[in-house]
Structure formats: structure tokens, C-alpha cells
Amino acid sequence: MNIKFRNTDLMFKGFAPFWVYSLLLVGLFSCKKFTEISPLSSLAESTAFTDPAKIELVANGMYEQAAVGSYAGGGGRGYPFGAASIEQAEMRGEDMVNLATFYAITYQSTQNATSANNVNHWEQLYALINQANVLITGVTGAVSSGIITSDVGNAYEAEGRFIRALSHHELLIHFCKPYAEGKGGQLGVPYREVAVNSPAAVNEGLALGRGTVAEDYAKILEDLDYAEANLPEKQTNGVARPTKGAAIALKTRIKLHMGDWAGVIAEGTKLGTGVTSGAFSSPIGGYKLESDPAVPFASFANNSESIFSIANSASSNGGVNGALPAMLGPSDQGARGLVATSPNLYNASFWVTGDKRRSELQVLNTNDGLYYTYKYRDYTTRTDWAPIIRYAEVLLNVAEAYSRTGNTAQALRLLNAVRDRSVPDANKFTTAPANLTLAILQERRIEFAAEGRRWPDIHRLALDPNYGLGGGAGIPAKLNPTQISNSSYNVETRPYITPGRAAIAYSDYRFLWPIPTSEISSNPTLADQQNPGY
């Protein structure tokens, strides 16, 4: 078996579903299908961890998999984190409108166990998890052999465990019920911690069942605790590689999904959210909000607000069929014009007139008169990095936790820190709104529009009696593309368009995605644990 790389990025695509793993048992497996089509070089796995330079190439290959992935065994389309996690999450929500057939299955919730988008999400996430596990196993051996020091090995392992935690959580929000149902007592996903690179490892993987959501969250936090303890505060690659602060920031998100308000507050305090005067800034990593909300996107590789992003480049991105600017941008600027901002978000009463995020981060497409996100704007070479977590999210995560636990003053300070840089002075909150938690959740919809945070919020709040979608809905009602035109966007009259696509109940099987047939057909353990309805 060879580990292959393109340009200077060593590639080990790993094995995705267990129908691929099972090929090892009969000696037929080839990594070629899961590597770049024309790698410049290749490296035997047995020698990949024999010197520090090669180990760094293995780590780079893990991030290449995160950014590009593959689609149906072919070229990459930004699976899972280069673009797909953001695009899929937005299409499961209601704040953007799918205009074409490209995302129709996800947008309309008509998926089945062979639908390409959700199948590739599952397969590419597990391929990434396997790459992380290969890195972890390899550096452990390299430390034992004296090739690298334990500190260096621990830092590499921490990177692998950060990516492993992020990937398993992405699986949980699409394929499993939220933690709120039975405190995580529902079926989770297999938490794979062993590198599948031998027949013995295949057999071990095939025996691994789904466990529970709570068990997965416990393992995610265990991985992130290790990452926090062993990652550096700064990386030479900037925010394209995880840091101690990134691990803490991700823990604020994970504990928010668990409803662990005290835990969110405790993690946020490490990043500076507990101060009661002055501007918020993190003593770890030096994170702080940019004064202009457009800066984290216009200067995606160099800003004070981004904590962790997935790097894309002109030679390594999701392509015209996957990259963020290509898929979410307007056609009059060279993008595909596939996904517009929903007028119902654009016109929402909580998104006040004069907000910079409307004037600077939304753009009119003169070809169809609709508004699109302007967060990703390199329509030619598609180099925009995919934002995974920003300091703005940490502040709003902690704001919600404080609001839920009765500390209105600190919750309002955190909310205002994010909100006040964008809204006119006349619209700034001087006292807390009557429903502060709702105001924070509404702020999230504005601040993180087109960043893939809408579906995770819908998912975690599905059973919340006060802040769920209401009426037992699990998937929101959505606009059909024929319902919108240029006149639909008007912040003076603020029209609301009744969605033509009905909401789907939380109890409906479509709230969850199915485990792919490619996995079920070769994995007897998971064959007995398919999500209901599929």
C-alpha cells in the first residue's frame, strides 16, 4: 500500500466505508482511487514515519483530505470540510434558497441510502478520521523509535485527535438525534480510533457498533482535552492548523450542543469571555474580534478573529462543483449562482436596517436580481478558506450559556461585542431585550449566515420548548425558488413570503440521514443499526 501526494502534500486517503475495508481481506485494495489522480510521487506506508520531513507530509495529507476529499471515488468536491460541511448544513436549513437541482436532495430532504451528497459526506468523513488515526499511530511509533521527540509526537497526535473530534461531531449532527433526546441516549456513530490499515484492523472495525450519542460526545471531549493539553498556542501555518485555542473553542461548541451551560462558560473563560470591562480578547492565541465584520473573509488567512479554518488554494480546492465561491456566489461574477440568501432572512425584523453585514457581506446578482453571500469571493481561483470556528462564535456560544443561567449582564456584553461592530448606534442594545436568549440565537443567524452553522443550531435546539422551530418541526419550512425575485428583498417594507415547502416533523425519519448502502452492505454490525425509515 502506498501513501501518495500531490505537489508537496503527502496523501493517505484511508479507507472510507467498510466495503472498501473488506477489499483488504482478499488483497485487492488499491489506494489509487482515494488519492489524487496524478500524484507527483508516492511513499510506502512502511517508510512514511521514518523521518520528520515525511511525517510532516503525512500531516499535510490529512488536511488535504479535509479540504478536498473525493466524490464517488473521483475528483474532489470539498468533502468534508473544504466546503461541503458548510454547503450541506446551509441546505438543510431555511436561510438560503436552493435555486437548482444541484442541492435539491439535501434542500428537499429526499435523501436515501444511495444519495451522493450524504453518502460522500459519511464516506469522506470516515476517510478523514482514518487518516487522523494513521497519523496518530505513526507518530506514536516514531516517538518509540526515537525519530521525533515525545513533545513533537504529542503535538502531531493532538492535531489528529482534533480532526477526529471535529469529524465525529459532523457525523453526529447529520446521522444521529441531538444530545437533548434522552441526554445522549440515542444511537450515535461508530467512534473509530484505530487506523484501518491491515486485515486485523478491518475485523476490529467491522465489530464496532454505533454506541450512543453520549458516548460519542465523551470521546470527542476526551480527544479535545488531549488536543488542548498538547497543541501549541500558535502554528507556523496560522489558523490552517489547530491550536490550543482551537481545541478550547471547539469545546465551547460541543458543550453547547450538550446543553452543558456551565461547561461552555468554563471553556470560554479560558479564551477571555469572563472579563466584565473592556474589549474581549483571548489570553490564549490572542484572538479578538475584527472591527469590521468583513475582514475575516476578505483576509481569510490573516486576521485576528479566525481560530481555525480549512485552507484552500488555487491548486487545491473543491473545484467548480464544490468550492465555496463557485457554489454560493452570484453568476454575474463568475460563480454558478446556485444558492441565494433567503428574502425571509434578509428582510427579518431582527436584522436591522444599516447593518454592515447586509451591505458588506451580501451582494446583488444582476443576472437574476437575487442576493447572495459575499463571504467567499475568489470566483476565479477559488482560494477562499472555509471558516470552521471564529472568535465571534465563542462569544455567542458563551453569551447563550450565560443567558440560559441567568447572568444577563455578561450575556448582553458578549452579544453586544459581536453585534455592535455592525449595527448603527441607534439600534444598539443599551438594556437586555425581553427575550435575551432569542436575541442571541437570532444574532447567530445573521453573523454566521453561509458559514454552515444554521443546521447545527436547528439540530441541537430541536427539542427545546422555547427555541426550537415550533409545532414539532425538525426541518424548517423553506422557500421554493419560484417564490422569489428581486422585489422579494426589501428592508423598508420587509415582506415575509410564506414558504411553499412545508416543514418536516422532528419525528419524521427524514430528520436523520441514512447510513449509506455502501457501508450497510458490507458491515453486518451497522446493517442492524440503520436509521429508521431507510
Summary of the structure (lengths in Angstrom):
residues: 534
radius of gyration: 22.2
end to end distance: 35.0
largest distance: 69.8
contacts: 1953
relative contact order: 0.13
helix: 45%
strand: 9%
